[in-house]
Amino acid sequence: VDQKSLLQLALITLGAVFSTVAAYFSAVTVGRVTSLRLYSTGGFISTLFLYRCISKPLTVAVFFAIKLLQTSHNVTTLIIVPECYPTSFRNAAIPYSALIPLL
């Protein structure tokens, strides 16, 4: 395995680390619904840049953005939103929300 490809993979994975912080601060400052809309729209638009490869560094940057937006969306949906509801509702709802994407 090439060292350069490992560095690129590490940079893309670093997007998941930054996304946790980004999801928390965006949910606190602009609200959960607005941040979910922002992450969904940004994730869709960023995947459109993968249609044509312009350069390898740009592709790595696009994958970083996709990873950041996708993980931020998951953190907001599966961690921040359920904290607003009582435990009995959370215990019933979280398995269903995890099952829906698999269908």
Summary of the structure (lengths in Angstrom):
residues: 103
radius of gyration: 15.9
end to end distance: 35.1
largest distance: 49.7
contacts: 269
relative contact order: 0.14
helix: 86%
strand: 0%
